[in-house]
Amino acid sequence: MASHTIDFDHLLVRRDGPVEYVSLDRPDVRNAFNPVLVRSLTEWAVAASAAPGLRVAVLSGEGRAFCAGGDLASMAATIDATRDDNVADASRLAAMFEALDRLPMPLICRVHGAALAGGVGLAAVSDIVVAAEDAVFGLTEVKLGLIPAVISPYVLQKIGRSAARELFLTGARFGAARAREIGLAHAVVPAAALDAEVGRYVGEIVAAGPQAVRGAKALIREVFGRQPAEVASLTAETLAARRVSAEGQDGMRAFLEKRPPTWVRS
């Protein structure tokens, strides 16, 4: 499949074969959220979920930062808005994060510069986060008298209660090494090596069975937080289904026959 671009307001989207590259495109405000960007990210996630042949997506930001959270104009508008209007606005933001979290294919987050507030939320809904060594993270909402409410389910799943108690309550900024330590980031590299490290993860994913990768992501959602006995039947049925699937059969035969599986050759 040839490389081509896709139009969304405030997003740069490029499809290259089985990979889609999505970049937040509001560099003058450090890619901060406004209603248009929130809508575009939601629409992109819905479209990507149904896109044939899409096996992995990469999320990044244009300019000097990944994402600085909400922008000043949008925050100013909420001050004079009614409670109902604020609920509606927050619900749209929640829908965006849910749509990103429910992407059936892996989402890789490429973080440089700052990832603050909602920017941390984007990292939290991503499956793999690659951060520059000098990247700065922060759940800074309490510094504005707010709280990280909408992103809290995803951030808590990533970093756990102990780290959240410190970082939600202080609003303190922290570096990429700490982000990796608490599970928010998975790889930390020099800024010049970001693209190479993202490419390494992309290569690992496209070398794996396409349906197996999607099934593994779905399995995490179904199994996380449940007791082994609760999911014993589910996991046995899931493994059996993969073993008898065309992809599973091909993958196992390829391994035994010491040849590449069909999805690598195609």
C-alpha positions in Angstrom: 0.0 0.0 0.0 1.5 3.4 -1.0 2.0 6.2 1.5 -0.8 8.8 1.5 -2.0 11.6 3.7 -5.5 11.9 5.4 -7.1 15.2 6.3 -8.1 16.1 9.9 -8.2 19.5 11.4 -5.1 20.1 13.7 -3.7 16.7 12.8 -1.2 15.5 10.3 -2.0 12.0 9.4 0.0 9.8 7.0 -0.6 6.2 6.1 2.4 4.2 5.1 1.3 0.6 4.3 0.2 -1.0 7.6 1.3 2.0 9.7 -0.4 5.3 10.3 1.5 8.3 11.7 -0.6 10.8 13.5 0.9 14.1 14.7 -0.8 16.8 16.8 -0.5 20.0 14.7 -0.9 23.0 16.9 2.8 23.8 17.5 2.3 27.5 18.4 0.5 26.4 21.6 2.6 23.3 22.2 -0.2 21.1 20.7 -2.6 21.9 23.5 -6.2 20.6 23.3 -9.0 22.7 21.9 -12.5 21.5 20.9 -11.4 21.1 17.2 -8.4 18.9 18.1 -10.5 16.9 20.5 -13.0 16.3 17.8 -10.4 15.4 15.2 -8.6 12.9 17.5 -11.9 11.3 18.2 -12.9 11.1 14.5 -9.4 9.8 13.7 -9.6 7.0 16.3 -13.1 5.9 15.0 -11.8 5.9 11.4 -8.6 4.1 12.3 -10.5 1.4 14.2 -12.3 0.5 11.0 -9.4 1.0 8.6 -8.6 -2.2 6.7 -5.0 -3.4 6.9 -4.0 -0.9 9.6 -1.7 -2.8 12.1 -0.1 0.0 14.2 -0.4 3.7 14.8 2.2 6.2 16.0 1.1 9.4 17.8 3.5 12.4 18.1 3.4 16.2 18.2 4.7 18.9 15.9 7.1 21.6 17.2 8.9 21.7 20.5 6.5 19.7 22.6 4.3 16.7 22.5 1.2 18.1 24.2 0.8 20.7 26.9 -2.8 19.7 27.9 -5.7 22.2 27.6 -5.1 25.5 25.8 -5.6 28.9 27.4 -8.5 30.0 25.2 -10.4 26.8 25.9 -9.8 27.1 29.7 -10.9 30.7 29.6 -14.2 29.6 27.9 -14.9 27.1 30.7 -14.7 29.8 33.4 -17.9 31.5 32.2 -19.6 28.3 31.0 -22.5 26.7 32.9 -22.1 23.5 34.8 -24.1 21.6 32.1 -21.9 23.1 29.4 -18.8 22.1 31.3 -20.1 18.5 31.7 -20.7 18.4 28.0 -17.2 19.6 27.2 -15.6 17.2 29.7 -17.7 14.4 28.2 -16.4 15.1 24.7 -12.8 14.9 26.1 -13.7 11.6 27.9 -15.1 10.2 24.6 -11.8 11.1 22.9 -9.7 9.2 25.4 -12.0 6.2 25.3 -11.9 6.1 21.5 -8.1 6.1 21.6 -7.9 3.6 24.4 -10.2 1.2 22.5 -8.2 1.2 19.3 -7.9 -2.4 18.3 -4.4 -2.1 17.0 -1.3 -0.9 19.0 -0.8 2.8 19.6 2.8 4.0 20.0 3.3 7.4 21.6 6.4 9.4 20.7 7.0 12.0 23.4 9.4 14.9 23.2 9.4 18.2 25.1 6.5 18.4 27.4 3.6 16.0 28.1 1.4 17.7 30.6 -2.1 17.0 32.0 -4.0 15.7 29.0 -0.7 15.0 27.3 0.0 12.5 30.1 -3.5 11.1 29.3 -2.5 10.5 25.7 0.6 8.6 26.9 -1.6 6.6 29.3 -4.0 5.4 26.6 -1.1 4.4 24.4 0.2 0.8 24.4 3.9 1.7 24.0 5.4 5.1 25.0 8.9 6.1 23.7 10.2 9.3 25.4 13.2 11.5 24.8 15.6 11.7 27.7 14.9 15.3 28.2 11.1 15.0 28.1 9.1 16.5 31.0 5.8 15.0 32.3 3.3 16.4 34.7 -0.2 15.9 36.1 -0.3 19.6 36.7 -4.1 20.1 37.0 -4.1 20.9 40.8 -1.8 23.8 40.1 -4.8 25.4 38.4 -7.3 24.3 41.0 -8.4 21.4 38.8 -8.0 17.6 39.0 -7.0 15.0 36.4 -10.5 13.5 36.5 -11.2 12.5 32.9 -7.8 10.9 32.4 -7.6 9.3 35.9 -8.9 5.8 34.9 -6.2 5.4 32.3 -3.4 7.0 34.3 -4.2 4.9 37.4 -4.0 1.7 35.3 -0.6 2.7 34.0 1.2 4.1 37.1 -0.8 2.6 40.0 -2.2 4.1 43.2 1.0 5.0 45.0 2.6 7.0 42.2 -0.8 8.7 41.5 -1.1 9.7 45.2 2.1 11.6 44.8 1.7 13.0 41.3 -2.0 13.8 41.3 -1.8 15.6 44.6 1.4 17.6 44.1 1.1 18.5 40.4 4.9 18.1 40.3 6.7 17.7 37.0 8.9 14.7 36.5 11.4 13.5 34.0 11.4 10.7 31.5 13.4 8.4 33.7 10.7 8.7 36.4 8.0 8.1 33.8 9.7 4.8 32.9 10.2 3.9 36.5 6.4 4.2 37.2 5.3 2.5 34.0 4.2 5.5 32.1 7.0 5.2 29.5 8.5 2.0 28.2 11.7 3.3 26.5 13.7 6.4 27.1 16.3 7.4 24.5 18.2 10.5 23.4 16.0 12.8 21.3 18.0 12.1 18.2 17.2 8.4 18.6 13.4 8.8 19.1 12.4 7.9 15.5 14.8 4.9 15.4 13.3 3.5 18.6 9.8 4.0 17.5 10.7 2.3 14.2 12.1 -0.6 16.2 8.8 -1.1 18.0 6.9 -0.7 14.7 9.1 -3.4 13.2 8.4 -5.8 16.1 4.7 -5.3 15.7 4.5 -5.8 11.9 6.6 -9.0 12.3 3.9 -10.5 14.5 0.6 -12.0 13.4 -1.8 -9.2 12.7 -4.8 -10.8 14.3 -2.7 -12.2 17.1 -1.6 -8.7 18.0 -5.2 -7.4 18.0 -6.3 -10.5 20.0 -3.5 -9.9 22.6 -4.5 -6.3 23.1 -8.2 -7.3 23.5 -7.1 -10.0 26.0 -5.4 -7.5 28.2 -8.7 -5.5 28.5 -10.7 -8.7 29.3 -8.3 -10.2 31.8 -6.8 -7.3 33.7 -7.9 -7.0 37.3 -9.7 -10.4 37.3 -8.8 -13.5 39.2 -7.3 -16.4 37.3 -10.2 -18.7 38.1 -12.6 -16.1 36.7 -10.9 -16.1 33.3 -9.7 -19.7 33.0 -12.4 -20.7 30.5 -12.0 -17.5 28.6 -8.2 -17.9 28.3 -8.4 -21.6 27.3 -11.0 -20.8 24.6 -9.0 -17.9 23.3 -5.8 -20.0 23.0 -7.6 -22.8 21.4 -9.2 -20.4 18.9 -5.8 -19.0 17.9 -4.3 -22.5 17.5 -7.0 -23.5 15.0 -7.1 -20.1 13.2 -5.5 -19.8 9.8 -3.0 -17.3 11.1 -2.1 -19.4 14.1 -1.7 -22.5 12.0 0.5 -20.7 9.5 2.6 -19.2 12.3 3.2 -22.5 14.0 4.0 -24.3 10.8 6.3 -21.5 9.7 8.2 -21.9 13.0 8.5 -25.6 12.7 9.5 -25.4 9.0 12.0 -22.6 9.7 10.4 -20.2 7.2 8.8 -16.8 7.5 5.1 -16.8 8.2 2.8 -15.6 5.4 2.1 -12.2 7.0 5.8 -11.3 6.9 6.2 -12.3 3.2 3.0 -10.4 2.1 
